[in-house]
Amino acid sequence: GLGSSSLDARRTFCHPSRTSTGTLLEKRPISGRDYCGSGLQGGGLKRKLLLLPELREALARLSQHRPTDERLGRRLSKVEYEALLNGLAHEDPQIVKRFGPDEAGGALPEDGRRCMLAEQRTMVRDRNLAVFELLTGIQADFERRGLSPDLWQHWVGEWTELLYSLGAHDSDEDLIGAGALHAVRRLLLGSEATLEDRRDLAREAPILRRILDSYGGLTFPAFFTRVLYHLYLLVLLAQGGTGFEGEGRRGWVHEAIDSFERAVGLLTKARARPLSIDERRHLDEARGLANELLPGVEMLEPSPRQWEGMSGHERSLLKERLGRDEEGDELHPLPAGHAFRAEQDVLACYPFPGWEQKRGLPWYSSFEHPDGRSKSSEEHKCATGKSITEWDAENVLGLVKGAGQLSGKKGSKSKRPKRTRGGYVFACPHRVIYGFHVMLRGESPRDAFVVLYTRLRREDLPEVLVHDNSCALRNYCFRREPAHFAKVRFVVDRFHFSKAGTEVHKCGPSNSLDIYDALHWVNTSAVESVNSFLKGFRSLGWYSGLESFMVILPLLLGGFNMTLRRVDDAKLGIAIAVAMWTARIPKRLLLG
């Protein structure tokens, strides 16, 4: 860290960019137009299926995914489970249902009404009813299979992870990755899962794949269709599909969704009664149109027909969200001396090609202070609700003399300053360091967001981003630039996700790296090993000025990269030898 107090007044790496006249580069995002919110505030579709916090917590407790947790591990009583069902089925979603530990008979009391926009009430009620249908369907299915339907007493089987995810505090768009949307669409439109669909679900939506496998591997049970339908639309719009309405039109996204909704509605009727000839014809037409139009929305890659049918407003908005200029060309690196580069040129070192700064950092004035700090707690840690700097000041030892609660003196308190100055490092799983920047006010999800948004093109973003607070980082990114991050999978590294005590993650299991088979062998502690290397130079950094620090650290990290040994050097040696084999060698090895 940097110990100089003269840096307190300096604009940090995370400050919004200023124009040449000194004004901030401002954006004023509106929920439902520029992004999908995750709470009841604001309009538009939300990134949570269940929006009422008391129902989410009750659902998380019902799942028993975290049985040892002090709050979420308590089983629901029968009375509480009935109150959960009543809350989900209630005609008025503004009613607040209270869930207490009381085991006494009778319904739990209702304790008031919440404020809710009129336009949201139908959405909240529809989603509540979808979860109600899911729970009652699970009960009926368990009873049919000879299992106990008393979900409040027994394990909920293959539904554990999904129910906890729907009840956890983080948003739900990560349940279906962008690469699995097409498979979910096909299943909702009445097709059976192909081998390729199953592979994509395993890679991008493993929780759904496990449920699919437990019901034969071809289709989901009918009682899950309504929840899956809402999840599909939630993910589709959460990744940047909002705000295209205008000029008397609903926009290219809703034009694609309309046919999908008609097809799903007709398939729902078909499960209750045979369709008429006209209805079957309408179903085939709607299904065909949905399969034609929705792939462009799912990947934010419109077909030529969709581009042609867009208004000028839609085209310019989509190009901006995809990181293109008015002509549709890629953004180029900002020239030297550009006003947007003022902070990053001084405080950052990202020397690799493609990591140059390409745009300024906006001030999202709807939910940020002018210095870039969030007005809400979205930068805080998953479990504790404290900022990363506050938590570190109380629990991390050795960064400054006497820091941490266990500093060695009985009853001593942390002497750590309010700001943690140091380097924020980006590295790949092989420990190659891409670059770093200097933190002047403590670590937060904004550090990663600034680098990934201002320096990397959408096509160059990592497919998987490992971070110790990824659940918060994902929400942070999807609230500001959802289209830019739509194809990124955010996961928490193994060390922090499985960590016990006050730092345990309570977000959904889709944030865990180990749930994805393709990531089992990924080294998620690469940056931790870099941090271990840098600890040896802590005193040197602490007593350095900013200018000296920006000379010393690039030299250290460059030397680290140069001396790095690949973990697969031996495998490469074998591969080179294999390339030189004649045809007789593998034949002899295989056939003996």
N, C-alpha and C positions, 0 to 999 in steps of 0.2 A: 504494500500500500504506500501511498504518498502522504507524508506527514505534514507538509507545509499548509499552514492555515491561510496562506495568501490565495489559495485556490477556491476558497469558499464563495467568493463573489464572481467567479468565472462562469460563463455559460458552459453547460455540460454537453457531452456527446448526444444526450437525449433531448436537448432543447429543440423545439420546433425551428425550422429554417426561417431565415429572414430574407426578404427581397433586397435589392440594391438600395431601396429607400428606407429600409429599416423596419418595414411592417412585416408581421408574421404571415407565413403561408397558411391561410386558414381554410379549413373544411368544416362544414356544419352538418354532420350526418344526422339523418332522421330515421328513427326506427320504422321499419316497414317499407321505406323507400330506398335507403342506401344499404341497409343491413337488416338482418333478423335479430331481434333482441332475445334475451334469455329469461326475462322477468316480465311481470305484469305491466311495468311502466311502458308507455308508448304504444303505438299501434302496430298493425301488421302481424304476419305470422311469426311464431316464436321458435327458438331452437330447443325448447324443452317440450316433451309430449305432455307431461303433467305440470301444470303451472302453479297449483296451489301447494304451498310448502308443507302444510300439515299432512296432506295426502301423500306427498313424495316421501316424507319421513316414515309414515306408516307402511308404505310399500317396501322401503328399504329394510325396515324391521321384519316384515313378513318374509323377505327373501332369506334371512339368516345367512347372508354371504359373509358377514363379519360378526360371528357369534360372540367374540370376546370384547367387542367394543362396548364401552360403558353406556352409550346412548342408543346406538343402532343395533346392539346385540340383544336387547331385551325383546323377548317374544311378545307378539300381540296376544291379548286374551281373546276369548270368543266374543265378548262384548265389543272390544276394540275392532276386531275384524268386521263385525256387523256394522259398526259405525263407519269403517272404511268403505264398505260396499254402499252404505246409505249416502255417504258423501260423494261417491263417484256417480251414483244414480240420481242425485238430487236435481230437481228441475231448476233450481236457482243456484248457479255457481258462486254467487256472492256470499252464500252462507258459509261461515267458518265452523268447521267441525273440530271439536276438541278431543284429543286422544290422551288419556291419562292412565296411570297405573291401576286405577280403581277396578277391582274385580267384581264389584257389586252388580247385581242384575239390573236390567233396564238399560235404555239408551243413554249414552253420555250426553250431557247438555251441550246445546249450541250456544256459543258465546259472542255472537255479533255478526255483522256484515262488513265485507271489505269493499273498498272502492274499486270499480272496474269499468272500463270504457264499454259503452253499449255494443260497439262493434266486436268486442272480444268475447262477449258472453256466449255467443253461439259456438265460437271456436273452442272455448274452454269446455263447454258442455259436451260437444261432440267428442273431444279427446277423452274426457272423463268416462263417457259411455263406452268408448273403445276399450279402455282398461277394465271397466266393469265387465264387459263381455269376455275379455281375456281371463279374468279371475274366475268367473262363474263357469267358463268353458273348461278351464284346468280342473276345477272341482268335478265337473261331470265326466271329464276324460279319465281322471284318476279313479273315480267310482266304477266306470266301465271296465277299467283294467284291473280291478280288484285291489286298488290302493285306497288309502284313507283320504276322503275328501276334506278332512279337517286341516286346512292349510296352516292354520295358526298353531297347530300342535306338531306337525310333521314336516319333513324336508320337502321342498317343492320341486325336487328333481332337476330335470334339464332346464327349468325356467329360472333357476336361482340367479344366474348372472344377468339375465335380461331384466328381471324384476328389480334387482339391486341397481342396475344402470339407470332404469327409469326413475328410481327413487333417490339416487345420489344427487349431490348438490350441483354437479357440473352439467353442462348441456348435452344433448343427445345426438348431435349430428355425426359424432364419430362412430356410432353403431353401424353405419353403412358407409364404407369408403366410396370415393368417386368411381373406382374401378368395378364396384359390385352393383351399382345402380341399375345397369342393364339387366342383370340376372334377377334382381328383385322385381323389376318391371315385368319381365317375362312371366314370372310366377304369379304376380297379381293379375295378369291378363289371361290366366288360365292354362299356360303351358307347363310342362313338366321340366324339372331341372336337367340340363344336359351335363355331361362330364365337365365341359368347360365352365358352365355356370357354377358347379360345385367347387371347382378350383378357384374361381374368382371370389366366391363367398368365403372360402377358407383363407384366402389372402387378405381380403378387404373387409370382411364381416364375419369373423370366426364365431362370434356368439350366435348369430343366425344360422351359420353352417351346422353347429352342434345341435340346434333345435331341429333343423331339417333332417339330419341323420337319424335323430331319435324317432322320427315319424316316417321312416322308410327311405329318405333321401331323394324323393321326387317332388313332393309338394308339402306345403305347410298345412297344419290343421285349419279348418274353416274358422274356428273361433279366434284365430290369431290374425286373420286377414285384415280386420279393421285397424288394429294397431299397426300392422305392417304398412298399410296404405298411408296412414298419417305419418309414419316415420319416413317413408319414401318422399312424400311431398315436403316434409320438414327439411330433409337433407338437400333436396333438389333446389329449394329456394334459399337455403342458408348459405350456399356456396356462391352467391352473387347473382341470383336470378330475380331480384326484386327491382322495382323502380322503372320498368320499361313502359309503363302505361302512359298514355298521353295522346293528344290530338284525336280524342274520341275513340281510341283503340285500347284494348287490354294489353297489347304488347305481344312479342313473339313467344315469350315463355308461357303465358296463359293460353295462347292459341294452341300450343302443344298439350298443355295440361287438360284443357276442356275435353278433348277427345278421349284422353285417358280416364277422366272421371266418368264420362258416359259409359265407357266400356266396363269399368269396375262396377258401376251401378247396375248394369244389365246382368253381369255375372253374379252379383248378389241376389238378384231376383231369380236367376236360374237355379240357385241352390234351394229356393223355396218352392218353385213351381216350374213346369216346362215353359219355355219361351215360345211366343207365337212366331209365325214365319217372318213377319215384319220386324219383330224384335231381334230375331237371329240375324237378319240382314243388317240391321242397324249396329248390332254387336260386331259383325265382321268389318263393317266400314270404320267404326270407331277404333277398333283394335288395330286395323291396318294403318290408319292415320296416326295413331299414337306411336306405333313402332317406327313410323317414318320420321316424325318430328321430334320425339323425345331424345334420341341419341345426341342431337346437337345441343340440347339443353343440359343433359347430364354431364357432358364434357366441356361445356361452354365453347363449343366449336360448331357454329351454325353451318348448315349446308348452304350451297349457293342459292337454293330456292329461298331459304330463310333470310339470308343476307339481302336478297333482292326485295323481299317483302317488308323489310324493316323501314321505319321512318328515319329521317335524318337524326332525330334525337336518340333513337335506339342505337343506331350505328355508332355515333360519337361516344355515347355512354359506354357501350360494350368495348370499344377500342381503348378507352381510358382505363377501364377495369382490367383489361388484358395487358396493359403496359405498352400500348401502341400509340403512335402519334396520329394526327388527323388523316394522314395518308395510309395508315395501317402498317407503318414501318416500326422496327424495334427502336427503343430508346438508346441513345448513344451516351457515352461517358460525358459528364459535364466538363467544360473547358477549365483549365487552370485559372484561378482567380474568381471563379463564379461565386456569387454571394451565398448560394446554398452550400458551398463547400467550406465555409469559414470555420465551423467547429470540427468537422470531420478531418480536415487536412492537418489540424494541430493535434488532435486527440486519437487518431486512428492510424493503423498500419495494416492494410490488406493488400499485399503486393501481387497476389496471383492474378493472372489474366481472367477477366470476367467479373472480378470483384471491385471494379472501379465504381465510384458513386455516379449514379445515373439520374437521380432526381432528388428533390428536396423532401424534407420530412414535414408533413402538414401538422398544423395545430387543429386537432379534432375538438373544436370548441364546445360541442354539445356535452362532452363528458370529460374534458381535461382543463386543468389550469393553464394559464399562458406559458408556464415553464415546462409543460408536458406531463406533469404529474396527474394521475387520475383523481377525479373527484370522489369516486367510490372506492371500494376495497378490492377492485379487480386485479391489482398488482400484488395482493397478499398471498401468503402460503395456503396450501390446500386445507390443512387440518386446523391450524392454530388461529387463522384469521389475522395474523400479524404480518407486517412487511418482512421481507427477507432480511433486511438490515436489522430490524428490531429483534427478530428471532436469533440471528447470529450473535448479536450483542449480549444476549442472555445465556447462550448455550455453547458458543464456539470459543475455545481457548487458544491463547498463544498469538493472536494477531497483533495485540499490543500488550505491554506489560500490565498484568493485573486484569486482563479481559476475561469475561465469562463468570458465571456464578461459582465455578469451582476453581478460582484463581489461586488457591493454596492457603488463603487466610480464612479462618472461620468467620462466617457472617459478612465477608467482604462482598461488595457489589461491583458490577462491571464499571471500569473506567474507560471503556471503549467510546470513541467519539460517535456522534449520531450518524456520520457518514463514513462509509467504508470505501476508501479510495484504493484502486488497484486495477489490474488488467482483466478484461473479459475476453476469453479465448475461444475461437472456433476451431474444431479439429474433426477429422474423419475417424472412423473406427480403427484405422491403422496407426493412429496417433500423429498423422501429418497435420501440422498446424497451418491453417489457412491465413490467420491473421489475428489481430487483437485490437481493442480500443481501451481507452482509460476511462474508468468509472470515477466520477467525482462526487456522487451523492448516494452511492449504495446500489446494489444489484436489484434488478426488477425484470419482469418479462419484456419491458420496453427496450432493454438493451438488445435482445435477440431480434425483436421486431424491427428496430431501426436498421440493423445491418441487412436483414433479409429483404426488407421492402425497398430500401434506397439503393442497394448495390447489386442485387441479383435479379435477373429476368425471371419471369414466371416459369419459363421452360427450364431454367437452370437450378431451380429450388430443389433441395433434397427430397427424395420420395419419403424418407423417414427422418424425422427430427427428434433426437433424444435430448431431453432436458430434465433437470431435477424438479421442475415445477411446470411440466408440460400441460397439465389440465388448465392452469391459469393462462399459460402462454397461448393455447389454442383459442380460448375465449377472447383474449386480448386481440389476437390477429383477426378472428372472424367478426369482431365488432367493428373493426376499422377497414380492413381490406379483404373481404371474404373471397372475392374472385381470385386475388393474387395467391392465396394460400389454399385454394379449394382442393388441390391434389396432394397436399402434404399430410402425412400421417404423423401426429404428435404422440410420442410415448415417453413415459418416465423411465429413467434408467433403473436397473435391477436393484442397485444399492439403496436408492431413495424410496422406491415403491414398496420394498419389503421391510424398510426400516421400522423398528418398533418405537414405542414411547410417544413423545409429544409430536414427533415429526411424521407419523404414519400418514400415508395418503388415504383419504376416504372417498376419493372419486371412483368412478365406475371402472370395472376390470378391463374395459377396452383401452384404458390408458396404460395398461401394463404391457411391457414388451414381450413377456413370456407367453401371452395368449396367441401370438402370431408365430406359426410354425416356421415361416421363412426367416424369422429374426432370432431364432434360438441360439445361433452361433455368433451373433454380432457382439463385439466387445463394446459394452456400454459404459465402461469406466475409462475410456481413452483419455478424456479430459482430466479425470482425476489423476492419472499418471503424469500428465503434463503439470498439473498443480503440484504434485509431489516434487517434481523436478524444480519448479520455481520457488518452492519453500526455502531452498538453500540460499536464495538471493533476497530473502525478505528484508533483511536489515539494510542491504544495499539500496533497495527500492525505497524503504522508509525514509532514508536520509538523503534522497536525491530530489532535485527540483524536477519540474515537468520536462524541461528541455533535455536534461541529462537522462531522465527516465525513458524518453522517446528515442534516445540513442542506444541505451543499454539493452532494453528489452528486445527490440528487433534483432540485435546481434545474438542474444541468448537463444531466442526462438529459432533463428536461422541456423545456428549451430546445432540445436536440437534436431531440426529436420535433416541436416546433412549427415549426422552420425546415427540416424535412426536405422535400425535393422528391421527388415521385413520379416514378419512371422512365418511367411510362406516361401522363404528363399529355397528351402529344401524341396518343396513341392515344385517350384519353378524349374529346378535342376532336373527333376524327374520328367517334367512335361517336355522340356527341350530334348531330352534323350528319346522320349517316346516319338517325337516328331521325326526322328531319324531312323526309326525302325523300318525294316523291310516287311513285306506282307507275310513272310513266313514266321516271323517272331510272334505276333499275336495269335496266329493260327496254332502254333506249337503250345503257347501258354493256355489257350482255351480248350484245345482238343487233346492235349497230352501226347 
